[in-house]
């Protein structure tokens, strides 16, 4: 009897081993030159205008999380922002083009948004009081936030039909608001003109030629009001979904030096009630489709507005407030970090996550302000991945996503590894091309020779390793192996606020540098190589 039981247990354990496959992957990092560069405030998060009555799929996940009603005194909120030291916050969203500012001669009472049949997105106009604006800026200044503020770009226009709006922008209220902001000494880094009015628009649209004329007007206002200021804010636009012809025309009409950044939005996972979101996140081919958007906007800016740059002004994965079952879980970090890595390769300077708090996709829980898994993913990226983006060569499965940057404010290289496979563990060997430009290698040599050259180069470059060198590893996994868990582990330890409500320290484990990196199924690893010989990262 005992013999049979032992045999059954042995067979069960052996079958478990068989279920978990392993695969070896080699990554060659080209450290001689960067292929792109982000900004210091690449990681960005949004605060939106949605009121509690914003509902989708029989749920209303916004609560008290909008610009107008968020608890600005909550200590978890301030601590979460402060942890980044300089987190860019974009204030904006769908209702921003219905916001009026209670300054100057407004002419009617300042009231919040309310449900209204026939209103844009089903809501009335809403008003931002200057007392609330003062309170928001107190938070921003206390936490070191970098502010991008979205201006109402529909004011003064006429609704023709089918969501098409025409006529020039009425800038009076916006000018008064910006003037007030300057008088109070509030350091708004950038003013964004409009939200999702480009191309076919979402709810409303404005022609590119008219939009171009209006951003010229806004530029003139900023030049005038900031003429005595020591620093000038950026003008960014249009904050919409990318349509190449419309974006190109906006740059052509507005002309050189007007629009400093072209903002576009990404919701490539579909609607919040899409039953296939989990499969989309773990499908490398699906995730790679959006690369065409990043590539095309990079080329559009280069050809039509080389003075400008590309920003992702809003990205939540799944639209309509995100997925109740996925957007606030560990699994979503596979999508989110892949987006950060992919967009940075195409010279994206800023990536704003929808949202800091609110909806199902908030970095912070809407009710408790406790960080969701994506908060820690964003913070780790911000602390580890520098501005310089490096090219890599990778052999092996497409289910291992890999991105390389210079380390943040330090020498060496940082690597992000994302394992999309549910069953395969990857053993990753990292090599250095030792600044050898393989394009200069005699092209008459066959490819096997060149490939062999890559593989024989050690990560340490020209210097032999004595075996004492260490690398830094940060492994992110889901609690209990449940990829839909809202609890994330760093190197096997639960990430949670301290007793004082502070963000915990995100410390690595030190590993001998010449050993392979093990990346478990459905997990993430940041890896820092302090001594990696990369000329571009000195």
CORRA-V672360 format. One record per residue. N is the residue number from 1. RES is the residue in three letters. SS is DSSP state (A for helix, B for strand, O for the rest). OMEGA is omega in whole degrees, -180 to 180 (NA if undefined). BURIAL is + if it has 16 or more other C-alpha atoms within 10 Angstrom, else -. Layout:
n->N res->RES ss->SS omega->OMEGA burial->BURIAL
n->N res->RES ss->SS omega->OMEGA burial->BURIAL
This chain:
n->1 res->UNK ss->O omega->179 burial->-
n->2 res->UNK ss->A omega->180 burial->-
n->3 res->UNK ss->A omega->-180 burial->-
n->4 res->UNK ss->A omega->-180 burial->-
n->5 res->UNK ss->A omega->179 burial->-
n->6 res->UNK ss->A omega->-180 burial->-
n->7 res->UNK ss->A omega->179 burial->-
n->8 res->UNK ss->A omega->-180 burial->-
n->9 res->UNK ss->A omega->179 burial->-
n->10 res->UNK ss->A omega->-179 burial->-
n->11 res->UNK ss->A omega->178 burial->-
n->12 res->UNK ss->A omega->-179 burial->-
n->13 res->UNK ss->A omega->180 burial->-
n->14 res->UNK ss->A omega->179 burial->-
n->15 res->UNK ss->A omega->177 burial->-
n->16 res->UNK ss->A omega->178 burial->-
n->17 res->UNK ss->A omega->-179 burial->-
n->18 res->UNK ss->A omega->-178 burial->-
n->19 res->UNK ss->A omega->-178 burial->-
n->20 res->UNK ss->O omega->-178 burial->-
n->21 res->UNK ss->B omega->176 burial->-
n->22 res->UNK ss->B omega->-178 burial->+
n->23 res->UNK ss->B omega->179 burial->-
n->24 res->UNK ss->B omega->-179 burial->-
n->25 res->UNK ss->B omega->175 burial->+
n->26 res->UNK ss->B omega->178 burial->+
n->27 res->UNK ss->B omega->175 burial->+
n->28 res->UNK ss->B omega->178 burial->+
n->29 res->UNK ss->B omega->177 burial->+
n->30 res->UNK ss->B omega->-174 burial->+
n->31 res->UNK ss->B omega->-176 burial->+
n->32 res->UNK ss->B omega->-178 burial->+
n->33 res->UNK ss->B omega->175 burial->+
n->34 res->UNK ss->B omega->178 burial->+
n->35 res->UNK ss->B omega->180 burial->+
n->36 res->UNK ss->B omega->179 burial->+
n->37 res->UNK ss->B omega->174 burial->+
n->38 res->UNK ss->O omega->174 burial->+
n->39 res->UNK ss->O omega->178 burial->-
n->40 res->UNK ss->O omega->179 burial->+
n->41 res->UNK ss->O omega->-179 burial->+
n->42 res->UNK ss->O omega->178 burial->+
n->43 res->UNK ss->B omega->-174 burial->+
n->44 res->UNK ss->B omega->177 burial->+
n->45 res->UNK ss->B omega->-174 burial->+
n->46 res->UNK ss->B omega->164 burial->+
n->47 res->UNK ss->B omega->-170 burial->+
n->48 res->UNK ss->O omega->-178 burial->+
n->49 res->UNK ss->O omega->-173 burial->+
n->50 res->UNK ss->O omega->176 burial->+
n->51 res->UNK ss->O omega->-180 burial->+
n->52 res->UNK ss->O omega->-177 burial->+
n->53 res->UNK ss->O omega->176 burial->+
n->54 res->UNK ss->O omega->-175 burial->+
n->55 res->UNK ss->O omega->173 burial->-
n->56 res->UNK ss->B omega->174 burial->-
n->57 res->UNK ss->O omega->177 burial->-
n->58 res->UNK ss->O omega->175 burial->-
n->59 res->UNK ss->B omega->-177 burial->-
n->60 res->UNK ss->O omega->-168 burial->-
n->61 res->UNK ss->O omega->-176 burial->+
n->62 res->UNK ss->O omega->177 burial->+
n->63 res->UNK ss->O omega->-180 burial->+
n->64 res->UNK ss->O omega->-174 burial->+
n->65 res->UNK ss->O omega->-176 burial->+
n->66 res->UNK ss->O omega->176 burial->+
n->67 res->UNK ss->O omega->-172 burial->+
n->68 res->UNK ss->O omega->-174 burial->+
n->69 res->UNK ss->O omega->-179 burial->-
n->70 res->UNK ss->O omega->177 burial->+
n->71 res->UNK ss->O omega->-175 burial->-
n->72 res->UNK ss->O omega->-179 burial->+
n->73 res->UNK ss->O omega->-177 burial->-
n->74 res->UNK ss->O omega->-176 burial->-
n->75 res->UNK ss->A omega->179 burial->-
n->76 res->UNK ss->A omega->-179 burial->+
n->77 res->UNK ss->A omega->180 burial->+
n->78 res->UNK ss->A omega->-180 burial->+
n->79 res->UNK ss->A omega->-179 burial->+
n->80 res->UNK ss->A omega->179 burial->+
n->81 res->UNK ss->A omega->-177 burial->+
n->82 res->UNK ss->A omega->-177 burial->+
n->83 res->UNK ss->O omega->179 burial->+
n->84 res->UNK ss->O omega->-175 burial->+
n->85 res->UNK ss->O omega->176 burial->+
n->86 res->UNK ss->O omega->178 burial->+
n->87 res->UNK ss->O omega->174 burial->+
n->88 res->UNK ss->B omega->176 burial->+
n->89 res->UNK ss->B omega->176 burial->+
n->90 res->UNK ss->B omega->177 burial->+
n->91 res->UNK ss->B omega->-177 burial->+
n->92 res->UNK ss->O omega->-179 burial->+
n->93 res->UNK ss->O omega->-171 burial->+
n->94 res->UNK ss->A omega->-175 burial->+
n->95 res->UNK ss->A omega->-175 burial->+
n->96 res->UNK ss->A omega->-180 burial->+
n->97 res->UNK ss->A omega->171 burial->+
n->98 res->UNK ss->A omega->-179 burial->+
n->99 res->UNK ss->B omega->170 burial->+
n->100 res->UNK ss->B omega->-175 burial->+
n->101 res->UNK ss->B omega->-174 burial->+
n->102 res->UNK ss->B omega->-179 burial->+
n->103 res->UNK ss->O omega->-178 burial->+
n->104 res->UNK ss->O omega->-177 burial->-
n->105 res->UNK ss->O omega->-178 burial->-
n->106 res->UNK ss->O omega->173 burial->-
n->107 res->UNK ss->O omega->177 burial->-
n->108 res->UNK ss->O omega->-175 burial->-
n->109 res->UNK ss->O omega->179 burial->-
n->110 res->UNK ss->O omega->-177 burial->+
n->111 res->UNK ss->O omega->178 burial->-
n->112 res->UNK ss->O omega->177 burial->+
n->113 res->UNK ss->O omega->174 burial->+
n->114 res->UNK ss->O omega->178 burial->+
n->115 res->UNK ss->B omega->-179 burial->-
n->116 res->UNK ss->O omega->178 burial->-
n->117 res->UNK ss->O omega->-180 burial->-
n->118 res->UNK ss->O omega->177 burial->-
n->119 res->UNK ss->O omega->178 burial->-
n->120 res->UNK ss->A omega->-175 burial->+
n->121 res->UNK ss->A omega->177 burial->-
n->122 res->UNK ss->A omega->-178 burial->-
n->123 res->UNK ss->B omega->174 burial->+
n->124 res->UNK ss->O omega->169 burial->+
n->125 res->UNK ss->O omega->177 burial->+
n->126 res->UNK ss->B omega->-174 burial->+
n->127 res->UNK ss->B omega->174 burial->+
n->128 res->UNK ss->B omega->177 burial->+
n->129 res->UNK ss->B omega->179 burial->+
n->130 res->UNK ss->A omega->174 burial->-
n->131 res->UNK ss->A omega->178 burial->-
n->132 res->UNK ss->A omega->178 burial->-
n->133 res->UNK ss->A omega->176 burial->+
n->134 res->UNK ss->A omega->-179 burial->-
n->135 res->UNK ss->A omega->177 burial->-
n->136 res->UNK ss->A omega->-179 burial->+
n->137 res->UNK ss->A omega->174 burial->+
n->138 res->UNK ss->A omega->176 burial->-
n->139 res->UNK ss->A omega->-177 burial->+
n->140 res->UNK ss->A omega->-177 burial->+
n->141 res->UNK ss->A omega->179 burial->-
n->142 res->UNK ss->A omega->-174 burial->-
n->143 res->UNK ss->A omega->-179 burial->+
n->144 res->UNK ss->O omega->-179 burial->+
n->145 res->UNK ss->O omega->173 burial->+
n->146 res->UNK ss->B omega->-168 burial->+
n->147 res->UNK ss->B omega->166 burial->+
n->148 res->UNK ss->B omega->-176 burial->+
n->149 res->UNK ss->B omega->-179 burial->+
n->150 res->UNK ss->B omega->-178 burial->+
n->151 res->UNK ss->B omega->173 burial->+
n->152 res->UNK ss->O omega->-178 burial->+
n->153 res->UNK ss->O omega->179 burial->+
n->154 res->UNK ss->O omega->-172 burial->+
n->155 res->UNK ss->O omega->178 burial->+
n->156 res->UNK ss->O omega->-178 burial->-
n->157 res->UNK ss->O omega->179 burial->-
n->158 res->UNK ss->B omega->176 burial->-
n->159 res->UNK ss->B omega->-179 burial->-
n->160 res->UNK ss->B omega->180 burial->-
n->161 res->UNK ss->B omega->173 burial->-
n->162 res->UNK ss->O omega->178 burial->-
n->163 res->UNK ss->O omega->-180 burial->-
n->164 res->UNK ss->B omega->179 burial->+
n->165 res->UNK ss->B omega->-176 burial->+
n->166 res->UNK ss->B omega->180 burial->+
n->167 res->UNK ss->O omega->-178 burial->+
n->168 res->UNK ss->O omega->178 burial->+
n->169 res->UNK ss->O omega->173 burial->+
n->170 res->UNK ss->O omega->-172 burial->+
n->171 res->UNK ss->O omega->-171 burial->+
n->172 res->UNK ss->A omega->-177 burial->-
n->173 res->UNK ss->A omega->179 burial->+
n->174 res->UNK ss->A omega->179 burial->+
n->175 res->UNK ss->A omega->179 burial->+
n->176 res->UNK ss->A omega->-180 burial->+
n->177 res->UNK ss->A omega->179 burial->+
n->178 res->UNK ss->A omega->178 burial->+
n->179 res->UNK ss->A omega->177 burial->+
n->180 res->UNK ss->A omega->-179 burial->-
n->181 res->UNK ss->A omega->179 burial->+
n->182 res->UNK ss->A omega->-178 burial->-
n->183 res->UNK ss->A omega->179 burial->-
n->184 res->UNK ss->O omega->180 burial->-
n->185 res->UNK ss->O omega->180 burial->-
n->186 res->UNK ss->O omega->-174 burial->+
n->187 res->UNK ss->O omega->175 burial->+
n->188 res->UNK ss->B omega->-177 burial->+
n->189 res->UNK ss->B omega->-175 burial->+
n->190 res->UNK ss->B omega->176 burial->+
n->191 res->UNK ss->B omega->-179 burial->+
n->192 res->UNK ss->B omega->-175 burial->+
n->193 res->UNK ss->B omega->173 burial->+
n->194 res->UNK ss->O omega->180 burial->+
n->195 res->UNK ss->O omega->174 burial->+
n->196 res->UNK ss->O omega->174 burial->+
n->197 res->UNK ss->O omega->-176 burial->+
n->198 res->UNK ss->O omega->177 burial->+
n->199 res->UNK ss->O omega->178 burial->+
n->200 res->UNK ss->O omega->176 burial->+
n->201 res->UNK ss->O omega->173 burial->+
n->202 res->UNK ss->O omega->-177 burial->+
n->203 res->UNK ss->O omega->-180 burial->-
n->204 res->UNK ss->O omega->178 burial->+
n->205 res->UNK ss->B omega->178 burial->+
n->206 res->UNK ss->B omega->-179 burial->+
n->207 res->UNK ss->O omega->-176 burial->+
n->208 res->UNK ss->A omega->-179 burial->+
n->209 res->UNK ss->A omega->178 burial->-
n->210 res->UNK ss->A omega->180 burial->+
n->211 res->UNK ss->A omega->179 burial->+
n->212 res->UNK ss->A omega->178 burial->+
n->213 res->UNK ss->A omega->-178 burial->+
n->214 res->UNK ss->A omega->177 burial->+
n->215 res->UNK ss->A omega->173 burial->+
n->216 res->UNK ss->A omega->177 burial->+
n->217 res->UNK ss->A omega->179 burial->+
n->218 res->UNK ss->A omega->177 burial->+
n->219 res->UNK ss->A omega->179 burial->+
n->220 res->UNK ss->A omega->178 burial->-
n->221 res->UNK ss->A omega->-180 burial->+
n->222 res->UNK ss->A omega->179 burial->+
n->223 res->UNK ss->A omega->-179 burial->-
n->224 res->UNK ss->A omega->-175 burial->-
n->225 res->UNK ss->A omega->-179 burial->-
n->226 res->UNK ss->O omega->-174 burial->+
n->227 res->UNK ss->O omega->180 burial->-
n->228 res->UNK ss->O omega->-179 burial->-
n->229 res->UNK ss->O omega->-180 burial->-
n->230 res->UNK ss->O omega->178 burial->-
n->231 res->UNK ss->O omega->180 burial->-
n->232 res->UNK ss->O omega->178 burial->+
n->233 res->UNK ss->O omega->174 burial->+
n->234 res->UNK ss->B omega->171 burial->+
n->235 res->UNK ss->B omega->-179 burial->+
n->236 res->UNK ss->B omega->-177 burial->+
n->237 res->UNK ss->B omega->-1 burial->+
n->238 res->UNK ss->B omega->-179 burial->+
n->239 res->UNK ss->B omega->-178 burial->+
n->240 res->UNK ss->B omega->176 burial->+
n->241 res->UNK ss->O omega->-170 burial->+
n->242 res->UNK ss->O omega->169 burial->+
n->243 res->UNK ss->O omega->-167 burial->+
n->244 res->UNK ss->A omega->-176 burial->+
n->245 res->UNK ss->A omega->-179 burial->-
n->246 res->UNK ss->A omega->-179 burial->+
n->247 res->UNK ss->A omega->179 burial->+
n->248 res->UNK ss->A omega->-179 burial->+
n->249 res->UNK ss->A omega->177 burial->+
n->250 res->UNK ss->A omega->178 burial->+
n->251 res->UNK ss->A omega->-180 burial->+
n->252 res->UNK ss->A omega->-177 burial->+
n->253 res->UNK ss->A omega->-176 burial->+
n->254 res->UNK ss->A omega->174 burial->+
n->255 res->UNK ss->O omega->-171 burial->+
n->256 res->UNK ss->O omega->171 burial->-
n->257 res->UNK ss->O omega->-178 burial->-
n->258 res->UNK ss->O omega->180 burial->+
n->259 res->UNK ss->O omega->-177 burial->+
n->260 res->UNK ss->O omega->179 burial->+
n->261 res->UNK ss->B omega->177 burial->+
n->262 res->UNK ss->B omega->-177 burial->+
n->263 res->UNK ss->B omega->176 burial->+
n->264 res->UNK ss->B omega->-174 burial->+
n->265 res->UNK ss->B omega->-178 burial->+
n->266 res->UNK ss->B omega->172 burial->+
n->267 res->UNK ss->O omega->-169 burial->+
n->268 res->UNK ss->O omega->178 burial->+
n->269 res->UNK ss->O omega->178 burial->+
n->270 res->UNK ss->B omega->-175 burial->+
n->271 res->UNK ss->B omega->-178 burial->+
n->272 res->UNK ss->O omega->179 burial->+
n->273 res->UNK ss->O omega->178 burial->+
n->274 res->UNK ss->O omega->-178 burial->-
n->275 res->UNK ss->O omega->-176 burial->-
n->276 res->UNK ss->O omega->-176 burial->-
n->277 res->UNK ss->A omega->180 burial->+
n->278 res->UNK ss->A omega->180 burial->+
n->279 res->UNK ss->A omega->178 burial->-
n->280 res->UNK ss->A omega->-178 burial->+
n->281 res->UNK ss->A omega->-177 burial->+
n->282 res->UNK ss->O omega->179 burial->+
n->283 res->UNK ss->O omega->-177 burial->+
n->284 res->UNK ss->A omega->179 burial->+
n->285 res->UNK ss->A omega->179 burial->-
n->286 res->UNK ss->A omega->-179 burial->-
n->287 res->UNK ss->A omega->-176 burial->+
n->288 res->UNK ss->A omega->-178 burial->-
n->289 res->UNK ss->O omega->-175 burial->-
n->290 res->UNK ss->O omega->177 burial->+
n->291 res->UNK ss->A omega->178 burial->-
n->292 res->UNK ss->A omega->178 burial->-
n->293 res->UNK ss->A omega->179 burial->+
n->294 res->UNK ss->A omega->-179 burial->+
n->295 res->UNK ss->A omega->-176 burial->+
n->296 res->UNK ss->A omega->179 burial->-
n->297 res->UNK ss->A omega->175 burial->+
n->298 res->UNK ss->A omega->179 burial->+
n->299 res->UNK ss->A omega->180 burial->+
n->300 res->UNK ss->A omega->178 burial->+
n->301 res->UNK ss->A omega->-178 burial->+
n->302 res->UNK ss->A omega->-175 burial->-
n->303 res->UNK ss->A omega->-173 burial->-
n->304 res->UNK ss->A omega->-178 burial->+
n->305 res->UNK ss->O omega->-177 burial->+
n->306 res->UNK ss->O omega->175 burial->-
n->307 res->UNK ss->O omega->-175 burial->-
n->308 res->UNK ss->O omega->177 burial->+
n->309 res->UNK ss->O omega->-179 burial->+
n->310 res->UNK ss->B omega->172 burial->+
n->311 res->UNK ss->B omega->163 burial->+
n->312 res->UNK ss->B omega->-175 burial->+
n->313 res->UNK ss->B omega->-180 burial->+
n->314 res->UNK ss->B omega->178 burial->+
n->315 res->UNK ss->B omega->-180 burial->+
n->316 res->UNK ss->O omega->-178 burial->+
n->317 res->UNK ss->O omega->179 burial->+
n->318 res->UNK ss->B omega->-178 burial->+
n->319 res->UNK ss->B omega->-174 burial->+
n->320 res->UNK ss->O omega->174 burial->+
n->321 res->UNK ss->O omega->177 burial->+
n->322 res->UNK ss->O omega->-180 burial->+
n->323 res->UNK ss->O omega->-180 burial->+
n->324 res->UNK ss->O omega->-174 burial->+
n->325 res->UNK ss->O omega->-171 burial->+
n->326 res->UNK ss->O omega->-167 burial->+
n->327 res->UNK ss->O omega->-180 burial->+
n->328 res->UNK ss->O omega->-177 burial->+
n->329 res->UNK ss->O omega->179 burial->+
n->330 res->UNK ss->O omega->-175 burial->+
n->331 res->UNK ss->O omega->-177 burial->+
n->332 res->UNK ss->A omega->178 burial->+
n->333 res->UNK ss->A omega->175 burial->+
n->334 res->UNK ss->A omega->177 burial->+
n->335 res->UNK ss->A omega->-173 burial->+
n->336 res->UNK ss->A omega->-179 burial->+
n->337 res->UNK ss->A omega->175 burial->+
n->338 res->UNK ss->A omega->176 burial->+
n->339 res->UNK ss->A omega->179 burial->+
n->340 res->UNK ss->A omega->180 burial->+
n->341 res->UNK ss->A omega->-177 burial->+
n->342 res->UNK ss->A omega->-177 burial->+
n->343 res->UNK ss->A omega->-179 burial->+
n->344 res->UNK ss->A omega->178 burial->+
n->345 res->UNK ss->A omega->-178 burial->+
n->346 res->UNK ss->O omega->171 burial->+
n->347 res->UNK ss->O omega->174 burial->+
n->348 res->UNK ss->B omega->-174 burial->+
n->349 res->UNK ss->B omega->-177 burial->+
n->350 res->UNK ss->B omega->177 burial->+
n->351 res->UNK ss->B omega->-177 burial->+
n->352 res->UNK ss->B omega->179 burial->+
n->353 res->UNK ss->B omega->170 burial->+
n->354 res->UNK ss->O omega->6 burial->+
n->355 res->UNK ss->O omega->169 burial->+
n->356 res->UNK ss->O omega->177 burial->+
n->357 res->UNK ss->B omega->-179 burial->+
n->358 res->UNK ss->O omega->-176 burial->+
n->359 res->UNK ss->O omega->177 burial->+
n->360 res->UNK ss->O omega->-174 burial->+
n->361 res->UNK ss->O omega->180 burial->+
n->362 res->UNK ss->O omega->172 burial->+
n->363 res->UNK ss->O omega->176 burial->+
n->364 res->UNK ss->B omega->177 burial->+
n->365 res->UNK ss->O omega->-174 burial->+
n->366 res->UNK ss->O omega->-176 burial->+
n->367 res->UNK ss->O omega->-172 burial->-
n->368 res->UNK ss->O omega->-176 burial->-
n->369 res->UNK ss->O omega->177 burial->+
n->370 res->UNK ss->O omega->-179 burial->+
n->371 res->UNK ss->B omega->168 burial->+
n->372 res->UNK ss->O omega->-178 burial->+
n->373 res->UNK ss->A omega->-178 burial->+
n->374 res->UNK ss->A omega->176 burial->+
n->375 res->UNK ss->A omega->-178 burial->+
n->376 res->UNK ss->A omega->176 burial->+
n->377 res->UNK ss->A omega->179 burial->+
n->378 res->UNK ss->A omega->-178 burial->+
n->379 res->UNK ss->A omega->177 burial->+
n->380 res->UNK ss->A omega->176 burial->+
n->381 res->UNK ss->A omega->-177 burial->+
n->382 res->UNK ss->A omega->-177 burial->+
n->383 res->UNK ss->A omega->-170 burial->-
n->384 res->UNK ss->A omega->-172 burial->+
n->385 res->UNK ss->B omega->-180 burial->+
n->386 res->UNK ss->B omega->-176 burial->+
n->387 res->UNK ss->B omega->-175 burial->+
n->388 res->UNK ss->B omega->-179 burial->+
n->389 res->UNK ss->B omega->-177 burial->+
n->390 res->UNK ss->B omega->176 burial->+
n->391 res->UNK ss->B omega->176 burial->+
n->392 res->UNK ss->B omega->167 burial->+
n->393 res->UNK ss->B omega->-177 burial->-
n->394 res->UNK ss->B omega->176 burial->+
n->395 res->UNK ss->B omega->177 burial->-
n->396 res->UNK ss->O omega->-171 burial->-
n->397 res->UNK ss->O omega->175 burial->-
n->398 res->UNK ss->O omega->-180 burial->-
n->399 res->UNK ss->O omega->171 burial->+
n->400 res->UNK ss->B omega->178 burial->+
n->401 res->UNK ss->B omega->-176 burial->+
n->402 res->UNK ss->B omega->179 burial->+
n->403 res->UNK ss->B omega->-178 burial->+
n->404 res->UNK ss->B omega->175 burial->+
n->405 res->UNK ss->B omega->164 burial->+
n->406 res->UNK ss->B omega->177 burial->+
n->407 res->UNK ss->B omega->-177 burial->+
n->408 res->UNK ss->O omega->175 burial->+
n->409 res->UNK ss->O omega->-180 burial->-
n->410 res->UNK ss->O omega->172 burial->-
n->411 res->UNK ss->O omega->179 burial->+
n->412 res->UNK ss->O omega->-171 burial->+
n->413 res->UNK ss->B omega->174 burial->+
n->414 res->UNK ss->B omega->-178 burial->+
n->415 res->UNK ss->B omega->173 burial->+
n->416 res->UNK ss->B omega->179 burial->+
n->417 res->UNK ss->B omega->-179 burial->+
n->418 res->UNK ss->B omega->-180 burial->+
n->419 res->UNK ss->B omega->-180 burial->+
n->420 res->UNK ss->O omega->-176 burial->+
n->421 res->UNK ss->O omega->177 burial->+
n->422 res->UNK ss->O omega->-172 burial->-
n->423 res->UNK ss->O omega->-174 burial->-
n->424 res->UNK ss->B omega->172 burial->+
n->425 res->UNK ss->B omega->-178 burial->+
n->426 res->UNK ss->B omega->170 burial->+
n->427 res->UNK ss->B omega->-170 burial->+
n->428 res->UNK ss->B omega->172 burial->+
n->429 res->UNK ss->B omega->-178 burial->+
n->430 res->UNK ss->B omega->-180 burial->+
n->431 res->UNK ss->B omega->-179 burial->+
n->432 res->UNK ss->B omega->178 burial->+
n->433 res->UNK ss->O omega->179 burial->+
n->434 res->UNK ss->O omega->177 burial->+
n->435 res->UNK ss->O omega->175 burial->+
n->436 res->UNK ss->O omega->178 burial->-
n->437 res->UNK ss->O omega->-176 burial->-
n->438 res->UNK ss->A omega->176 burial->-
n->439 res->UNK ss->A omega->180 burial->-
n->440 res->UNK ss->A omega->177 burial->-
n->441 res->UNK ss->O omega->-179 burial->-
n->442 res->UNK ss->O omega->-176 burial->-
n->443 res->UNK ss->O omega->177 burial->-
n->444 res->UNK ss->O omega->176 burial->-
n->445 res->UNK ss->O omega->-180 burial->-
n->446 res->UNK ss->O omega->-173 burial->-
n->447 res->UNK ss->A omega->-180 burial->-
n->448 res->UNK ss->A omega->177 burial->-
n->449 res->UNK ss->A omega->-180 burial->-
n->450 res->UNK ss->A omega->179 burial->-
n->451 res->UNK ss->A omega->178 burial->-
n->452 res->UNK ss->A omega->178 burial->-
n->453 res->UNK ss->A omega->179 burial->-
n->454 res->UNK ss->A omega->-171 burial->+
n->455 res->UNK ss->A omega->-177 burial->+
n->456 res->UNK ss->O omega->-177 burial->-
n->457 res->UNK ss->O omega->-180 burial->+
n->458 res->UNK ss->O omega->-179 burial->+
n->459 res->UNK ss->O omega->-174 burial->+
n->460 res->UNK ss->O omega->178 burial->+
n->461 res->UNK ss->O omega->-174 burial->+
n->462 res->UNK ss->O omega->-175 burial->-
n->463 res->UNK ss->O omega->179 burial->-
n->464 res->UNK ss->O omega->180 burial->-
n->465 res->UNK ss->O omega->177 burial->-
n->466 res->UNK ss->O omega->178 burial->-
n->467 res->UNK ss->O omega->-178 burial->-
n->468 res->UNK ss->O omega->-178 burial->-
n->469 res->UNK ss->O omega->-179 burial->-
n->470 res->UNK ss->B omega->170 burial->+
n->471 res->UNK ss->B omega->-178 burial->+
n->472 res->UNK ss->B omega->-180 burial->+
n->473 res->UNK ss->B omega->176 burial->+
n->474 res->UNK ss->B omega->-178 burial->+
n->475 res->UNK ss->B omega->180 burial->+
n->476 res->UNK ss->B omega->180 burial->+
n->477 res->UNK ss->B omega->179 burial->+
n->478 res->UNK ss->B omega->179 burial->+
n->479 res->UNK ss->A omega->177 burial->+
n->480 res->UNK ss->A omega->-178 burial->-
n->481 res->UNK ss->A omega->180 burial->-
n->482 res->UNK ss->O omega->-174 burial->-
n->483 res->UNK ss->O omega->174 burial->+
n->484 res->UNK ss->O omega->176 burial->+
n->485 res->UNK ss->O omega->175 burial->+
n->486 res->UNK ss->O omega->178 burial->+
n->487 res->UNK ss->O omega->-179 burial->+
n->488 res->UNK ss->B omega->176 burial->+
n->489 res->UNK ss->B omega->172 burial->+
n->490 res->UNK ss->B omega->-177 burial->+
n->491 res->UNK ss->O omega->175 burial->+
n->492 res->UNK ss->O omega->-179 burial->-
n->493 res->UNK ss->B omega->-179 burial->-
n->494 res->UNK ss->B omega->175 burial->-
n->495 res->UNK ss->O omega->180 burial->+
n->496 res->UNK ss->O omega->179 burial->+
n->497 res->UNK ss->O omega->175 burial->+
n->498 res->UNK ss->O omega->179 burial->-
n->499 res->UNK ss->O omega->180 burial->-
n->500 res->UNK ss->O omega->-180 burial->-
n->501 res->UNK ss->O omega->178 burial->-
n->502 res->UNK ss->O omega->175 burial->+
n->503 res->UNK ss->O omega->-179 burial->+
n->504 res->UNK ss->O omega->175 burial->-
n->505 res->UNK ss->O omega->-180 burial->-
n->506 res->UNK ss->O omega->-173 burial->-
n->507 res->UNK ss->O omega->179 burial->-
n->508 res->UNK ss->O omega->164 burial->+
n->509 res->UNK ss->B omega->-180 burial->-
n->510 res->UNK ss->B omega->-173 burial->-
n->511 res->UNK ss->B omega->175 burial->+
n->512 res->UNK ss->B omega->-167 burial->-
n->513 res->UNK ss->O omega->-176 burial->+
n->514 res->UNK ss->O omega->179 burial->+
n->515 res->UNK ss->O omega->177 burial->-
n->516 res->UNK ss->O omega->176 burial->+
n->517 res->UNK ss->B omega->179 burial->+
n->518 res->UNK ss->B omega->-180 burial->+
n->519 res->UNK ss->B omega->-175 burial->+
n->520 res->UNK ss->O omega->177 burial->+
n->521 res->UNK ss->O omega->179 burial->+
n->522 res->UNK ss->O omega->178 burial->+
n->523 res->UNK ss->B omega->-176 burial->+
n->524 res->UNK ss->B omega->175 burial->+
n->525 res->UNK ss->B omega->164 burial->+
n->526 res->UNK ss->B omega->-178 burial->+
n->527 res->UNK ss->B omega->178 burial->+
n->528 res->UNK ss->B omega->178 burial->+
n->529 res->UNK ss->B omega->-175 burial->+
n->530 res->UNK ss->O omega->-175 burial->+
n->531 res->UNK ss->O omega->-179 burial->+
n->532 res->UNK ss->O omega->-176 burial->+
n->533 res->UNK ss->O omega->-178 burial->+
n->534 res->UNK ss->O omega->-176 burial->+
n->535 res->UNK ss->A omega->-178 burial->+
n->536 res->UNK ss->A omega->-173 burial->+
n->537 res->UNK ss->A omega->180 burial->+
n->538 res->UNK ss->O omega->NA burial->-
